[in-house]
Amino acid sequence: MTATHVDTAAALALGDDALVLSHRLGEWAGHAPVLEEEVALANIALDLLGQARVLLSLVGDEDELAYLREERAFRNLQLVEQPGGDFAHTIARQLYFSGYQYLLYERLAADGGPLSGLAAKAVKEVAYHRDHAEQWTTRLGDGTQESHRRMQRACDALWRYTGEMFRPVDGLGLDAEDWVLLDAAWTARITEVLTGATLTVPEGPRADAWSAGGGREGLHTEPFGRMLAEMQHLHRSHPGASW
């Protein structure tokens, strides 16, 4: 698998998703509710960082792409750039994204395309990410009155960002029908998980003109700028440094 065989737009979209979410999960270091969860979130973050490094290196210098691009040059989903908030918010974000990423990588692994090798390896990691998020969704949703309230609030708040996941990405080799099928499979799985967790599936817009979107075109939400400044600060402060 070489850069000449991988569409730049596709590699940046998937690579930026993984890079940004990895950084967001890394923000829990030293702050997770229990030590076991700190290790789990760190491991998920490292998995995503590994995916990002492979994808970005296929189309350029991974450090330059991560640390020297401006905000408008990033092509990640708006969902992954949302702040972690409380633990329920982080789990809801992870539930939505890992469910999407698993289905997408499963599809890419089977199509024999230029990203099939990466997808086949990554889908095994993402299966754990999804299982972790689903278990915590059930634990929080079907737990105490307070944990249920917080989990429902988080699911509702992030729902508006989920429609963007199923807008076609150029260069992945998927047609419009493929994205519709992925969306349907994701919706069915999320509905099953939320219902089993005694949570209500949010009813807000996901894919119409009023839902959030634009990350793939470089349009990001206000928290992303602050996150990017933090992520890039050290590299920009010491240009050309080696570690």
C-alpha angles and dihedrals in degrees: 000000000000136000092254090063098047124078110238095220092052095047092048093048095052094035094051091048090056095042096050096044090047090057092046092052090047088062087075092067105124092005107069116121093245134013093246090058092048089057093045094051091045091053092050090049090052092050090053092046090053091052091048093051093052094046096045093045089058091066105028147327106327095213094050092047092049101040109024105043119101122239095262091055094063116097102194125131115265089235095068094050094058113114117259094241111178121348093268090055091053091049093049091051090049093047093054097042100041090050090054095042093050093053093044095049091044088055094045092047090058099047098069092229128142093278096045094099094052091043093051091055096040096049090065090056093044091052087066092045090053094046091050092051094045093050092051091046089056093044094051098037094048095036129081125342090255096048089048091051093049094046092050091048091051094048091050094047095052099039093090090064097055099079092068091064091072100046107112118267115213116240099023093102095235121131128214093269091054091057091048090053092048090050092050093049092048093049092050092050095046091047090052093049096046093045091049089051091054089248128134118242106242116251101204125115118284109173110011128100093277099053124095119270144121101106091117088058094049097262109133139179123257097260091058094070092057092046092050092050089054094046094049100037100095096045093047091047092056107032115194094011118147125210 
